[in-house]
Amino acid sequence: MKFFYNSRQFHKALAPWVFLPLVISSITGLLYRVSKDLLGYSREQVHWLMSLHEGEWLGNNGELIYVILNSLGVL
């Protein structure tokens, strides 16, 4: 029973940190695709959305953590 309690505590602590990158990636990915394909914006005009989507704004180490958190959230 202690294992389940510890795993729930771990999940409770980790969930917000995984949720935020997933939400940012899903919203910016959707906005990028809609802006580019349906609204006719050029790639250069909406590149800032892709930078948010990929976590480039966090720098090299931050981008790696961002991708890892997204991967954990998907799994």
PDB file of N, H, CA, C and O in Angstrom:
ATOM      1  N   MET A   1       0.815  -1.188   0.000  1.00  0.00           N
ATOM      2  CA  MET A   1       0.000   0.000   0.000  1.00  0.00           C
ATOM      3  C   MET A   1       0.865   1.261   0.000  1.00  0.00           C
ATOM      4  O   MET A   1       0.476   2.294  -0.544  1.00  0.00           O
ATOM      5  N   LYS A   2       2.029   1.161   0.610  1.00  0.00           N
ATOM      6  H   LYS A   2       2.345   0.322   1.052  1.00  0.00           H
ATOM      7  CA  LYS A   2       2.911   2.319   0.677  1.00  0.00           C
ATOM      8  C   LYS A   2       3.405   2.722  -0.719  1.00  0.00           C
ATOM      9  O   LYS A   2       3.586   3.907  -1.001  1.00  0.00           O
ATOM     10  N   PHE A   3       3.623   1.721  -1.591  1.00  0.00           N
ATOM     11  H   PHE A   3       3.476   0.758  -1.362  1.00  0.00           H
ATOM     12  CA  PHE A   3       4.061   2.005  -2.949  1.00  0.00           C
ATOM     13  C   PHE A   3       3.036   2.871  -3.681  1.00  0.00           C
ATOM     14  O   PHE A   3       3.400   3.833  -4.357  1.00  0.00           O
ATOM     15  N   PHE A   4       1.756   2.528  -3.543  1.00  0.00           N
ATOM     16  H   PHE A   4       1.460   1.747  -2.994  1.00  0.00           H
ATOM     17  CA  PHE A   4       0.711   3.296  -4.213  1.00  0.00           C
ATOM     18  C   PHE A   4       0.629   4.713  -3.668  1.00  0.00           C
ATOM     19  O   PHE A   4       0.401   5.660  -4.422  1.00  0.00           O
ATOM     20  N   TYR A   5       0.810   4.859  -2.381  1.00  0.00           N
ATOM     21  H   TYR A   5       0.995   4.090  -1.769  1.00  0.00           H
ATOM     22  CA  TYR A   5       0.790   6.189  -1.781  1.00  0.00           C
ATOM     23  C   TYR A   5       1.955   7.030  -2.312  1.00  0.00           C
ATOM     24  O   TYR A   5       1.785   8.200  -2.655  1.00  0.00           O
ATOM     25  N   ASN A   6       3.138   6.416  -2.374  1.00  0.00           N
ATOM     26  H   ASN A   6       3.276   5.465  -2.095  1.00  0.00           H
ATOM     27  CA  ASN A   6       4.308   7.139  -2.875  1.00  0.00           C
ATOM     28  C   ASN A   6       4.153   7.486  -4.357  1.00  0.00           C
ATOM     29  O   ASN A   6       4.521   8.583  -4.777  1.00  0.00           O
ATOM     30  N   SER A   7       3.615   6.566  -5.145  1.00  0.00           N
ATOM     31  H   SER A   7       3.316   5.675  -4.804  1.00  0.00           H
ATOM     32  CA  SER A   7       3.443   6.847  -6.567  1.00  0.00           C
ATOM     33  C   SER A   7       2.400   7.943  -6.784  1.00  0.00           C
ATOM     34  O   SER A   7       2.532   8.750  -7.704  1.00  0.00           O
ATOM     35  N   ARG A   8       1.379   7.975  -5.953  1.00  0.00           N
ATOM     36  H   ARG A   8       1.272   7.320  -5.205  1.00  0.00           H
ATOM     37  CA  ARG A   8       0.385   9.042  -6.068  1.00  0.00           C
ATOM     38  C   ARG A   8       0.975  10.389  -5.672  1.00  0.00           C
ATOM     39  O   ARG A   8       0.661  11.408  -6.287  1.00  0.00           O
ATOM     40  N   GLN A   9       1.810  10.403  -4.671  1.00  0.00           N
ATOM     41  H   GLN A   9       2.065   9.576  -4.171  1.00  0.00           H
ATOM     42  CA  GLN A   9       2.477  11.641  -4.265  1.00  0.00           C
ATOM     43  C   GLN A   9       3.408  12.127  -5.380  1.00  0.00           C
ATOM     44  O   GLN A   9       3.476  13.320  -5.674  1.00  0.00           O
ATOM     45  N   PHE A  10       4.119  11.182  -5.990  1.00  0.00           N
ATOM     46  H   PHE A  10       4.064  10.213  -5.752  1.00  0.00           H
ATOM     47  CA  PHE A  10       5.007  11.520  -7.103  1.00  0.00           C
ATOM     48  C   PHE A  10       4.205  12.098  -8.268  1.00  0.00           C
ATOM     49  O   PHE A  10       4.594  13.106  -8.858  1.00  0.00           O
ATOM     50  N   HIS A  11       3.095  11.461  -8.590  1.00  0.00           N
ATOM     51  H   HIS A  11       2.779  10.642  -8.111  1.00  0.00           H
ATOM     52  CA  HIS A  11       2.233  11.933  -9.667  1.00  0.00           C
ATOM     53  C   HIS A  11       1.670  13.317  -9.351  1.00  0.00           C
ATOM     54  O   HIS A  11       1.606  14.187 -10.220  1.00  0.00           O
ATOM     55  N   LYS A  12       1.271  13.504  -8.120  1.00  0.00           N
ATOM     56  H   LYS A  12       1.323  12.797  -7.414  1.00  0.00           H
ATOM     57  CA  LYS A  12       0.719  14.798  -7.697  1.00  0.00           C
ATOM     58  C   LYS A  12       1.757  15.915  -7.836  1.00  0.00           C
ATOM     59  O   LYS A  12       1.416  17.040  -8.202  1.00  0.00           O
ATOM     60  N   ALA A  13       2.998  15.608  -7.550  1.00  0.00           N
ATOM     61  H   ALA A  13       3.275  14.694  -7.253  1.00  0.00           H
ATOM     62  CA  ALA A  13       4.056  16.610  -7.648  1.00  0.00           C
ATOM     63  C   ALA A  13       4.479  16.859  -9.098  1.00  0.00           C
ATOM     64  O   ALA A  13       4.809  17.988  -9.459  1.00  0.00           O
ATOM     65  N   LEU A  14       4.471  15.827  -9.918  1.00  0.00           N
ATOM     66  H   LEU A  14       4.202  14.909  -9.625  1.00  0.00           H
ATOM     67  CA  LEU A  14       4.973  15.931 -11.287  1.00  0.00           C
ATOM     68  C   LEU A  14       3.919  16.419 -12.279  1.00  0.00           C
ATOM     69  O   LEU A  14       4.266  17.062 -13.269  1.00  0.00           O
ATOM     70  N   ALA A  15       2.657  16.131 -12.039  1.00  0.00           N
ATOM     71  H   ALA A  15       2.375  15.609 -11.234  1.00  0.00           H
ATOM     72  CA  ALA A  15       1.588  16.408 -13.005  1.00  0.00           C
ATOM     73  C   ALA A  15       1.523  17.861 -13.479  1.00  0.00           C
ATOM     74  O   ALA A  15       1.407  18.082 -14.685  1.00  0.00           O
ATOM     75  N   PRO A  16       1.591  18.851 -12.609  1.00  0.00           N
ATOM     76  CA  PRO A  16       1.522  20.233 -13.121  1.00  0.00           C
ATOM     77  C   PRO A  16       2.698  20.603 -14.023  1.00  0.00           C
ATOM     78  O   PRO A  16       2.540  21.373 -14.970  1.00  0.00           O
ATOM     79  N   TRP A  17       3.859  20.061 -13.732  1.00  0.00           N
ATOM     80  H   TRP A  17       3.988  19.435 -12.963  1.00  0.00           H
ATOM     81  CA  TRP A  17       5.046  20.376 -14.528  1.00  0.00           C
ATOM     82  C   TRP A  17       5.003  19.709 -15.890  1.00  0.00           C
ATOM     83  O   TRP A  17       5.615  20.205 -16.836  1.00  0.00           O
ATOM     84  N   VAL A  18       4.300  18.605 -16.009  1.00  0.00           N
ATOM     85  H   VAL A  18       3.802  18.203 -15.241  1.00  0.00           H
ATOM     86  CA  VAL A  18       4.150  17.924 -17.293  1.00  0.00           C
ATOM     87  C   VAL A  18       2.974  18.511 -18.068  1.00  0.00           C
ATOM     88  O   VAL A  18       3.017  18.600 -19.295  1.00  0.00           O
ATOM     89  N   PHE A  19       1.937  18.907 -17.362  1.00  0.00           N
ATOM     90  H   PHE A  19       1.902  18.835 -16.365  1.00  0.00           H
ATOM     91  CA  PHE A  19       0.738  19.445 -17.991  1.00  0.00           C
ATOM     92  C   PHE A  19       1.020  20.752 -18.731  1.00  0.00           C
ATOM     93  O   PHE A  19       0.551  20.936 -19.854  1.00  0.00           O
ATOM     94  N   LEU A  20       1.763  21.640 -18.131  1.00  0.00           N
ATOM     95  H   LEU A  20       2.144  21.490 -17.218  1.00  0.00           H
ATOM     96  CA  LEU A  20       2.001  22.952 -18.729  1.00  0.00           C
ATOM     97  C   LEU A  20       2.700  22.870 -20.092  1.00  0.00           C
ATOM     98  O   LEU A  20       2.224  23.497 -21.038  1.00  0.00           O
ATOM     99  N   PRO A  21       3.811  22.125 -20.237  1.00  0.00           N
ATOM    100  CA  PRO A  21       4.409  22.011 -21.572  1.00  0.00           C
ATOM    101  C   PRO A  21       3.491  21.346 -22.596  1.00  0.00           C
ATOM    102  O   PRO A  21       3.513  21.710 -23.771  1.00  0.00           O
ATOM    103  N   LEU A  22       2.684  20.378 -22.163  1.00  0.00           N
ATOM    104  H   LEU A  22       2.666  20.082 -21.208  1.00  0.00           H
ATOM    105  CA  LEU A  22       1.750  19.736 -23.091  1.00  0.00           C
ATOM    106  C   LEU A  22       0.702  20.722 -23.601  1.00  0.00           C
ATOM    107  O   LEU A  22       0.373  20.727 -24.787  1.00  0.00           O
ATOM    108  N   VAL A  23       0.187  21.541 -22.718  1.00  0.00           N
ATOM    109  H   VAL A  23       0.454  21.537 -21.754  1.00  0.00           H
ATOM    110  CA  VAL A  23      -0.818  22.519 -23.122  1.00  0.00           C
ATOM    111  C   VAL A  23      -0.215  23.563 -24.050  1.00  0.00           C
ATOM    112  O   VAL A  23      -0.814  23.922 -25.063  1.00  0.00           O
ATOM    113  N   ILE A  24       0.968  24.048 -23.703  1.00  0.00           N
ATOM    114  H   ILE A  24       1.455  23.756 -22.880  1.00  0.00           H
ATOM    115  CA  ILE A  24       1.638  25.044 -24.549  1.00  0.00           C
ATOM    116  C   ILE A  24       1.916  24.464 -25.929  1.00  0.00           C
ATOM    117  O   ILE A  24       1.676  25.125 -26.939  1.00  0.00           O
ATOM    118  N   SER A  25       2.416  23.238 -25.981  1.00  0.00           N
ATOM    119  H   SER A  25       2.611  22.701 -25.160  1.00  0.00           H
ATOM    120  CA  SER A  25       2.727  22.611 -27.271  1.00  0.00           C
ATOM    121  C   SER A  25       1.482  22.363 -28.109  1.00  0.00           C
ATOM    122  O   SER A  25       1.494  22.588 -29.319  1.00  0.00           O
ATOM    123  N   SER A  26       0.427  21.910 -27.489  1.00  0.00           N
ATOM    124  H   SER A  26       0.416  21.727 -26.506  1.00  0.00           H
ATOM    125  CA  SER A  26      -0.782  21.618 -28.263  1.00  0.00           C
ATOM    126  C   SER A  26      -1.426  22.905 -28.792  1.00  0.00           C
ATOM    127  O   SER A  26      -1.856  22.950 -29.945  1.00  0.00           O
ATOM    128  N   ILE A  27      -1.496  23.932 -27.976  1.00  0.00           N
ATOM    129  H   ILE A  27      -1.147  23.896 -27.039  1.00  0.00           H
ATOM    130  CA  ILE A  27      -2.127  25.185 -28.414  1.00  0.00           C
ATOM    131  C   ILE A  27      -1.283  25.868 -29.489  1.00  0.00           C
ATOM    132  O   ILE A  27      -1.820  26.297 -30.510  1.00  0.00           O
ATOM    133  N   THR A  28       0.017  25.974 -29.278  1.00  0.00           N
ATOM    134  H   THR A  28       0.453  25.625 -28.448  1.00  0.00           H
ATOM    135  CA  THR A  28       0.855  26.658 -30.263  1.00  0.00           C
ATOM    136  C   THR A  28       0.965  25.856 -31.557  1.00  0.00           C
ATOM    137  O   THR A  28       1.029  26.437 -32.640  1.00  0.00           O
ATOM    138  N   GLY A  29       0.987  24.525 -31.455  1.00  0.00           N
ATOM    139  H   GLY A  29       0.935  24.053 -30.575  1.00  0.00           H
ATOM    140  CA  GLY A  29       1.012  23.705 -32.666  1.00  0.00           C
ATOM    141  C   GLY A  29      -0.254  23.878 -33.485  1.00  0.00           C
ATOM    142  O   GLY A  29      -0.203  23.980 -34.711  1.00  0.00           O
ATOM    143  N   LEU A  30      -1.386  23.912 -32.806  1.00  0.00           N
ATOM    144  H   LEU A  30      -1.428  23.830 -31.810  1.00  0.00           H
ATOM    145  CA  LEU A  30      -2.657  24.115 -33.497  1.00  0.00           C
ATOM    146  C   LEU A  30      -2.718  25.503 -34.127  1.00  0.00           C
ATOM    147  O   LEU A  30      -3.100  25.645 -35.288  1.00  0.00           O
ATOM    148  N   LEU A  31      -2.343  26.525 -33.360  1.00  0.00           N
ATOM    149  H   LEU A  31      -2.032  26.410 -32.416  1.00  0.00           H
ATOM    150  CA  LEU A  31      -2.369  27.889 -33.894  1.00  0.00           C
ATOM    151  C   LEU A  31      -1.419  28.064 -35.077  1.00  0.00           C
ATOM    152  O   LEU A  31      -1.730  28.778 -36.029  1.00  0.00           O
ATOM    153  N   TYR A  32      -0.257  27.406 -35.010  1.00  0.00           N
ATOM    154  H   TYR A  32      -0.004  26.826 -34.236  1.00  0.00           H
ATOM    155  CA  TYR A  32       0.705  27.488 -36.111  1.00  0.00           C
ATOM    156  C   TYR A  32       0.104  26.906 -37.384  1.00  0.00           C
ATOM    157  O   TYR A  32       0.158  27.525 -38.447  1.00  0.00           O
ATOM    158  N   ARG A  33      -0.463  25.722 -37.269  1.00  0.00           N
ATOM    159  H   ARG A  33      -0.507  25.219 -36.406  1.00  0.00           H
ATOM    160  CA  ARG A  33      -1.007  25.049 -38.446  1.00  0.00           C
ATOM    161  C   ARG A  33      -2.207  25.806 -39.019  1.00  0.00           C
ATOM    162  O   ARG A  33      -2.315  25.959 -40.236  1.00  0.00           O
ATOM    163  N   VAL A  34      -3.096  26.275 -38.166  1.00  0.00           N
ATOM    164  H   VAL A  34      -3.008  26.150 -37.178  1.00  0.00           H
ATOM    165  CA  VAL A  34      -4.262  27.023 -38.635  1.00  0.00           C
ATOM    166  C   VAL A  34      -3.825  28.343 -39.269  1.00  0.00           C
ATOM    167  O   VAL A  34      -4.325  28.720 -40.328  1.00  0.00           O
ATOM    168  N   SER A  35      -2.897  29.040 -38.627  1.00  0.00           N
ATOM    169  H   SER A  35      -2.490  28.734 -37.766  1.00  0.00           H
ATOM    170  CA  SER A  35      -2.432  30.321 -39.164  1.00  0.00           C
ATOM    171  C   SER A  35      -1.753  30.149 -40.512  1.00  0.00           C
ATOM    172  O   SER A  35      -1.948  30.957 -41.420  1.00  0.00           O
ATOM    173  N   LYS A  36      -0.962  29.103 -40.642  1.00  0.00           N
ATOM    174  H   LYS A  36      -0.804  28.447 -39.905  1.00  0.00           H
ATOM    175  CA  LYS A  36      -0.205  28.897 -41.864  1.00  0.00           C
ATOM    176  C   LYS A  36      -1.090  28.365 -42.993  1.00  0.00           C
ATOM    177  O   LYS A  36      -1.039  28.871 -44.114  1.00  0.00           O
ATOM    178  N   ASP A  37      -1.889  27.358 -42.700  1.00  0.00           N
ATOM    179  H   ASP A  37      -1.930  26.947 -41.789  1.00  0.00           H
ATOM    180  CA  ASP A  37      -2.663  26.707 -43.763  1.00  0.00           C
ATOM    181  C   ASP A  37      -3.990  27.395 -44.068  1.00  0.00           C
ATOM    182  O   ASP A  37      -4.327  27.589 -45.235  1.00  0.00           O
ATOM    183  N   LEU A  38      -4.731  27.756 -43.060  1.00  0.00           N
ATOM    184  H   LEU A  38      -4.457  27.598 -42.111  1.00  0.00           H
ATOM    185  CA  LEU A  38      -6.058  28.309 -43.294  1.00  0.00           C
ATOM    186  C   LEU A  38      -6.070  29.829 -43.440  1.00  0.00           C
ATOM    187  O   LEU A  38      -6.835  30.373 -44.235  1.00  0.00           O
ATOM    188  N   LEU A  39      -5.224  30.509 -42.676  1.00  0.00           N
ATOM    189  H   LEU A  39      -4.602  30.067 -42.030  1.00  0.00           H
ATOM    190  CA  LEU A  39      -5.238  31.974 -42.716  1.00  0.00           C
ATOM    191  C   LEU A  39      -4.220  32.555 -43.694  1.00  0.00           C
ATOM    192  O   LEU A  39      -4.240  33.754 -43.971  1.00  0.00           O
ATOM    193  N   GLY A  40      -3.336  31.716 -44.216  1.00  0.00           N
ATOM    194  H   GLY A  40      -3.320  30.741 -43.991  1.00  0.00           H
ATOM    195  CA  GLY A  40      -2.417  32.147 -45.261  1.00  0.00           C
ATOM    196  C   GLY A  40      -1.186  32.902 -44.811  1.00  0.00           C
ATOM    197  O   GLY A  40      -0.542  33.557 -45.631  1.00  0.00           O
ATOM    198  N   TYR A  41      -0.838  32.837 -43.544  1.00  0.00           N
ATOM    199  H   TYR A  41      -1.361  32.305 -42.878  1.00  0.00           H
ATOM    200  CA  TYR A  41       0.382  33.493 -43.084  1.00  0.00           C
ATOM    201  C   TYR A  41       1.601  32.729 -43.591  1.00  0.00           C
ATOM    202  O   TYR A  41       1.546  31.516 -43.796  1.00  0.00           O
ATOM    203  N   SER A  42       2.687  33.444 -43.788  1.00  0.00           N
ATOM    204  H   SER A  42       2.731  34.429 -43.622  1.00  0.00           H
ATOM    205  CA  SER A  42       3.915  32.795 -44.226  1.00  0.00           C
ATOM    206  C   SER A  42       4.610  32.136 -43.036  1.00  0.00           C
ATOM    207  O   SER A  42       4.288  32.404 -41.878  1.00  0.00           O
ATOM    208  N   ARG A  43       5.551  31.284 -43.346  1.00  0.00           N
ATOM    209  H   ARG A  43       5.812  31.067 -44.287  1.00  0.00           H
ATOM    210  CA  ARG A  43       6.303  30.583 -42.299  1.00  0.00           C
ATOM    211  C   ARG A  43       7.049  31.559 -41.397  1.00  0.00           C
ATOM    212  O   ARG A  43       7.132  31.352 -40.186  1.00  0.00           O
ATOM    213  N   GLU A  44       7.582  32.603 -41.978  1.00  0.00           N
ATOM    214  H   GLU A  44       7.515  32.771 -42.961  1.00  0.00           H
ATOM    215  CA  GLU A  44       8.328  33.597 -41.207  1.00  0.00           C
ATOM    216  C   GLU A  44       7.420  34.379 -40.259  1.00  0.00           C
ATOM    217  O   GLU A  44       7.845  34.766 -39.170  1.00  0.00           O
ATOM    218  N   GLN A  45       6.187  34.609 -40.665  1.00  0.00           N
ATOM    219  H   GLN A  45       5.842  34.295 -41.549  1.00  0.00           H
ATOM    220  CA  GLN A  45       5.266  35.380 -39.842  1.00  0.00           C
ATOM    221  C   GLN A  45       4.823  34.621 -38.589  1.00  0.00           C
ATOM    222  O   GLN A  45       4.521  35.237 -37.567  1.00  0.00           O
ATOM    223  N   VAL A  46       4.783  33.307 -38.662  1.00  0.00           N
ATOM    224  H   VAL A  46       5.028  32.807 -39.492  1.00  0.00           H
ATOM    225  CA  VAL A  46       4.292  32.519 -37.524  1.00  0.00           C
ATOM    226  C   VAL A  46       5.389  31.652 -36.903  1.00  0.00           C
ATOM    227  O   VAL A  46       5.100  30.727 -36.144  1.00  0.00           O
ATOM    228  N   HIS A  47       6.637  31.954 -37.227  1.00  0.00           N
ATOM    229  H   HIS A  47       6.872  32.705 -37.844  1.00  0.00           H
ATOM    230  CA  HIS A  47       7.731  31.167 -36.657  1.00  0.00           C
ATOM    231  C   HIS A  47       7.802  31.295 -35.138  1.00  0.00           C
ATOM    232  O   HIS A  47       8.253  30.371 -34.460  1.00  0.00           O
ATOM    233  N   TRP A  48       7.372  32.407 -34.610  1.00  0.00           N
ATOM    234  H   TRP A  48       7.006  33.157 -35.161  1.00  0.00           H
ATOM    235  CA  TRP A  48       7.394  32.595 -33.157  1.00  0.00           C
ATOM    236  C   TRP A  48       6.511  31.551 -32.465  1.00  0.00           C
ATOM    237  O   TRP A  48       6.808  31.130 -31.347  1.00  0.00           O
ATOM    238  N   LEU A  49       5.435  31.138 -33.123  1.00  0.00           N
ATOM    239  H   LEU A  49       5.193  31.481 -34.031  1.00  0.00           H
ATOM    240  CA  LEU A  49       4.608  30.070 -32.554  1.00  0.00           C
ATOM    241  C   LEU A  49       5.370  28.748 -32.510  1.00  0.00           C
ATOM    242  O   LEU A  49       5.265  27.995 -31.542  1.00  0.00           O
ATOM    243  N   MET A  50       6.130  28.475 -33.553  1.00  0.00           N
ATOM    244  H   MET A  50       6.216  29.086 -34.340  1.00  0.00           H
ATOM    245  CA  MET A  50       6.915  27.239 -33.581  1.00  0.00           C
ATOM    246  C   MET A  50       8.036  27.290 -32.550  1.00  0.00           C
ATOM    247  O   MET A  50       8.401  26.258 -31.987  1.00  0.00           O
ATOM    248  N   SER A  51       8.579  28.462 -32.297  1.00  0.00           N
ATOM    249  H   SER A  51       8.282  29.301 -32.755  1.00  0.00           H
ATOM    250  CA  SER A  51       9.597  28.598 -31.248  1.00  0.00           C
ATOM    251  C   SER A  51       9.004  28.276 -29.879  1.00  0.00           C
ATOM    252  O   SER A  51       9.646  27.617 -29.061  1.00  0.00           O
ATOM    253  N   LEU A  52       7.790  28.736 -29.632  1.00  0.00           N
ATOM    254  H   LEU A  52       7.269  29.272 -30.297  1.00  0.00           H
ATOM    255  CA  LEU A  52       7.107  28.380 -28.383  1.00  0.00           C
ATOM    256  C   LEU A  52       6.791  26.888 -28.338  1.00  0.00           C
ATOM    257  O   LEU A  52       6.957  26.238 -27.306  1.00  0.00           O
ATOM    258  N   HIS A  53       6.340  26.361 -29.459  1.00  0.00           N
ATOM    259  H   HIS A  53       6.206  26.889 -30.297  1.00  0.00           H
ATOM    260  CA  HIS A  53       5.951  24.959 -29.557  1.00  0.00           C
ATOM    261  C   HIS A  53       7.115  24.020 -29.238  1.00  0.00           C
ATOM    262  O   HIS A  53       6.932  22.999 -28.576  1.00  0.00           O
ATOM    263  N   GLU A  54       8.288  24.363 -29.704  1.00  0.00           N
ATOM    264  H   GLU A  54       8.438  25.192 -30.242  1.00  0.00           H
ATOM    265  CA  GLU A  54       9.459  23.506 -29.520  1.00  0.00           C
ATOM    266  C   GLU A  54      10.252  23.840 -28.262  1.00  0.00           C
ATOM    267  O   GLU A  54      11.160  23.093 -27.898  1.00  0.00           O
ATOM    268  N   GLY A  55       9.938  24.927 -27.598  1.00  0.00           N
ATOM    269  H   GLY A  55       9.201  25.534 -27.893  1.00  0.00           H
ATOM    270  CA  GLY A  55      10.649  25.303 -26.384  1.00  0.00           C
ATOM    271  C   GLY A  55      11.983  25.979 -26.630  1.00  0.00           C
ATOM    272  O   GLY A  55      12.834  26.010 -25.741  1.00  0.00           O
ATOM    273  N   GLU A  56      12.179  26.520 -27.820  1.00  0.00           N
ATOM    274  H   GLU A  56      11.489  26.494 -28.542  1.00  0.00           H
ATOM    275  CA  GLU A  56      13.445  27.192 -28.152  1.00  0.00           C
ATOM    276  C   GLU A  56      13.725  28.374 -27.237  1.00  0.00           C
ATOM    277  O   GLU A  56      14.886  28.700 -26.988  1.00  0.00           O
ATOM    278  N   TRP A  57      12.699  29.005 -26.743  1.00  0.00           N
ATOM    279  H   TRP A  57      11.756  28.740 -26.945  1.00  0.00           H
ATOM    280  CA  TRP A  57      12.834  30.195 -25.909  1.00  0.00           C
ATOM    281  C   TRP A  57      13.457  29.889 -24.557  1.00  0.00           C
ATOM    282  O   TRP A  57      13.811  30.814 -23.825  1.00  0.00           O
ATOM    283  N   LEU A  58      13.601  28.612 -24.206  1.00  0.00           N
ATOM    284  H   LEU A  58      13.314  27.860 -24.800  1.00  0.00           H
ATOM    285  CA  LEU A  58      14.188  28.225 -22.925  1.00  0.00           C
ATOM    286  C   LEU A  58      15.701  28.010 -22.990  1.00  0.00           C
ATOM    287  O   LEU A  58      16.331  27.758 -21.963  1.00  0.00           O
ATOM    288  N   GLY A  59      16.285  28.106 -24.177  1.00  0.00           N
ATOM    289  H   GLY A  59      15.773  28.310 -25.011  1.00  0.00           H
ATOM    290  CA  GLY A  59      17.714  27.841 -24.330  1.00  0.00           C
ATOM    291  C   GLY A  59      17.952  26.350 -24.522  1.00  0.00           C
ATOM    292  O   GLY A  59      17.004  25.565 -24.549  1.00  0.00           O
ATOM    293  N   ASN A  60      19.209  25.961 -24.654  1.00  0.00           N
ATOM    294  H   ASN A  60      19.979  26.599 -24.632  1.00  0.00           H
ATOM    295  CA  ASN A  60      19.536  24.559 -24.954  1.00  0.00           C
ATOM    296  C   ASN A  60      19.121  23.602 -23.847  1.00  0.00           C
ATOM    297  O   ASN A  60      18.459  22.599 -24.114  1.00  0.00           O
ATOM    298  N   ASN A  61      19.499  23.897 -22.618  1.00  0.00           N
ATOM    299  H   ASN A  61      20.037  24.712 -22.402  1.00  0.00           H
ATOM    300  CA  ASN A  61      19.164  22.996 -21.517  1.00  0.00           C
ATOM    301  C   ASN A  61      17.668  23.002 -21.225  1.00  0.00           C
ATOM    302  O   ASN A  61      17.080  21.953 -20.963  1.00  0.00           O
ATOM    303  N   GLY A  62      17.062  24.166 -21.270  1.00  0.00           N
ATOM    304  H   GLY A  62      17.540  25.018 -21.483  1.00  0.00           H
ATOM    305  CA  GLY A  62      15.628  24.268 -21.019  1.00  0.00           C
ATOM    306  C   GLY A  62      14.812  23.567 -22.088  1.00  0.00           C
ATOM    307  O   GLY A  62      13.784  22.955 -21.800  1.00  0.00           O
ATOM    308  N   GLU A  63      15.283  23.663 -23.329  1.00  0.00           N
ATOM    309  H   GLU A  63      16.119  24.160 -23.562  1.00  0.00           H
ATOM    310  CA  GLU A  63      14.587  22.996 -24.430  1.00  0.00           C
ATOM    311  C   GLU A  63      14.613  21.483 -24.240  1.00  0.00           C
ATOM    312  O   GLU A  63      13.623  20.804 -24.511  1.00  0.00           O
ATOM    313  N   LEU A  64      15.724  20.964 -23.784  1.00  0.00           N
ATOM    314  H   LEU A  64      16.528  21.515 -23.564  1.00  0.00           H
ATOM    315  CA  LEU A  64      15.834  19.527 -23.526  1.00  0.00           C
ATOM    316  C   LEU A  64      14.859  19.097 -22.430  1.00  0.00           C
ATOM    317  O   LEU A  64      14.181  18.078 -22.565  1.00  0.00           O
ATOM    318  N   ILE A  65      14.790  19.861 -21.361  1.00  0.00           N
ATOM    319  H   ILE A  65      15.341  20.688 -21.251  1.00  0.00           H
ATOM    320  CA  ILE A  65      13.858  19.543 -20.272  1.00  0.00           C
ATOM    321  C   ILE A  65      12.421  19.639 -20.763  1.00  0.00           C
ATOM    322  O   ILE A  65      11.581  18.816 -20.400  1.00  0.00           O
ATOM    323  N   TYR A  66      12.139  20.633 -21.578  1.00  0.00           N
ATOM    324  H   TYR A  66      12.821  21.302 -21.873  1.00  0.00           H
ATOM    325  CA  TYR A  66      10.805  20.821 -22.147  1.00  0.00           C
ATOM    326  C   TYR A  66      10.387  19.613 -22.987  1.00  0.00           C
ATOM    327  O   TYR A  66       9.257  19.136 -22.884  1.00  0.00           O
ATOM    328  N   VAL A  67      11.298  19.131 -23.807  1.00  0.00           N
ATOM    329  H   VAL A  67      12.216  19.518 -23.890  1.00  0.00           H
ATOM    330  CA  VAL A  67      11.010  17.959 -24.641  1.00  0.00           C
ATOM    331  C   VAL A  67      10.827  16.705 -23.786  1.00  0.00           C
ATOM    332  O   VAL A  67       9.952  15.885 -24.063  1.00  0.00           O
ATOM    333  N   ILE A  68      11.643  16.559 -22.761  1.00  0.00           N
ATOM    334  H   ILE A  68      12.354  17.225 -22.536  1.00  0.00           H
ATOM    335  CA  ILE A  68      11.506  15.405 -21.862  1.00  0.00           C
ATOM    336  C   ILE A  68      10.163  15.437 -21.143  1.00  0.00           C
ATOM    337  O   ILE A  68       9.502  14.405 -21.034  1.00  0.00           O
ATOM    338  N   LEU A  69       9.748  16.600 -20.652  1.00  0.00           N
ATOM    339  H   LEU A  69      10.284  17.439 -20.741  1.00  0.00           H
ATOM    340  CA  LEU A  69       8.451  16.711 -19.977  1.00  0.00           C
ATOM    341  C   LEU A  69       7.303  16.422 -20.948  1.00  0.00           C
ATOM    342  O   LEU A  69       6.320  15.786 -20.569  1.00  0.00           O
ATOM    343  N   ASN A  70       7.420  16.877 -22.177  1.00  0.00           N
ATOM    344  H   ASN A  70       8.220  17.393 -22.485  1.00  0.00           H
ATOM    345  CA  ASN A  70       6.398  16.556 -23.167  1.00  0.00           C
ATOM    346  C   ASN A  70       6.338  15.062 -23.441  1.00  0.00           C
ATOM    347  O   ASN A  70       5.255  14.493 -23.577  1.00  0.00           O
ATOM    348  N   SER A  71       7.498  14.430 -23.521  1.00  0.00           N
ATOM    349  H   SER A  71       8.378  14.893 -23.410  1.00  0.00           H
ATOM    350  CA  SER A  71       7.535  12.988 -23.753  1.00  0.00           C
ATOM    351  C   SER A  71       6.924  12.223 -22.603  1.00  0.00           C
ATOM    352  O   SER A  71       6.182  11.264 -22.816  1.00  0.00           O
ATOM    353  N   LEU A  72       7.228  12.637 -21.383  1.00  0.00           N
ATOM    354  H   LEU A  72       7.831  13.416 -21.210  1.00  0.00           H
ATOM    355  CA  LEU A  72       6.629  11.989 -20.215  1.00  0.00           C
ATOM    356  C   LEU A  72       5.118  12.158 -20.207  1.00  0.00           C
ATOM    357  O   LEU A  72       4.388  11.236 -19.844  1.00  0.00           O
ATOM    358  N   GLY A  73       4.656  13.316 -20.601  1.00  0.00           N
ATOM    359  H   GLY A  73       5.249  14.065 -20.896  1.00  0.00           H
ATOM    360  CA  GLY A  73       3.225  13.561 -20.628  1.00  0.00           C
ATOM    361  C   GLY A  73       2.504  12.720 -21.653  1.00  0.00           C
ATOM    362  O   GLY A  73       1.374  12.287 -21.428  1.00  0.00           O
ATOM    363  N   VAL A  74       3.151  12.489 -22.774  1.00  0.00           N
ATOM    364  H   VAL A  74       4.069  12.841 -22.956  1.00  0.00           H
ATOM    365  CA  VAL A  74       2.536  11.665 -23.810  1.00  0.00           C
ATOM    366  C   VAL A  74       2.526  10.201 -23.404  1.00  0.00           C
ATOM    367  O   VAL A  74       1.580   9.472 -23.704  1.00  0.00           O
ATOM    368  N   LEU A  75       3.571   9.777 -22.728  1.00  0.00           N
ATOM    369  H   LEU A  75       4.339  10.370 -22.484  1.00  0.00           H
ATOM    370  CA  LEU A  75       3.628   8.377 -22.288  1.00  0.00           C
ATOM    371  C   LEU A  75       2.639   8.149 -21.178  1.00  0.00           C
ATOM    372  O   LEU A  75       2.530   7.034 -20.668  1.00  0.00           O
TER     373      LEU A  75
END
